[in-house]
Amino acid sequence: MKNLILLLFIIYIPFSCSAQTNPKSDTKKSEMKPEKNDDGEWDLTVIDTQFDYFLSAIAKPMSQYSESYLKTKNTFLVSEWNSYYTSGKYRNVIESSIDYDSKENYGLKFEYKLYQVFAYVNWKYGLRMNGLYGSDAIR
């Protein structure tokens, strides 16, 4: 009887120690989506402690850009970003795709902040993106 209990215990251990995965969460696509804030304006949340420093001390001021310029640049940069995400290139930096509709009117503040996200990733991680303007791309 003791041998039977011991045998069952030995057989049970590998099954109880196996990794428990949720297939739904493994196949779930990670995606950043623009959302409207309480004021009805589009907003982008960046969870990185150095991003605010970058915006205030390093990034060019918003007044140096037009909304149409930033929209054009962001359309190209989002496409480049998403291609890196789907290919797995720079997976230690790019952890999600970006849901961006170039036909949507996000406003100057949002377009500026999104553009600065790309400049920030270039500044902090050295990720070169072809769509960044020369002085915004740290080489």
Number of C-alpha atoms within 10 A of each C-alpha: 6 7 8 9 10 11 11 11 11 11 11 11 10 9 10 9 8 8 7 8 8 8 8 8 9 8 8 8 10 12 12 13 14 17 13 12 10 8 7 8 12 17 20 17 11 12 8 8 8 11 18 14 11 17 17 10 10 14 18 15 11 15 9 6 13 12 18 12 12 20 24 13 18 24 17 16 19 21 16 14 20 17 13 17 19 13 9 12 12 13 12 8 11 16 14 16 19 16 13 15 14 13 8 8 12 19 15 19 15 19 27 21 19 23 21 23 18 21 26 24 18 18 19 12 11 13 18 15 16 12 21 19 11 9 10 18 19 16 10
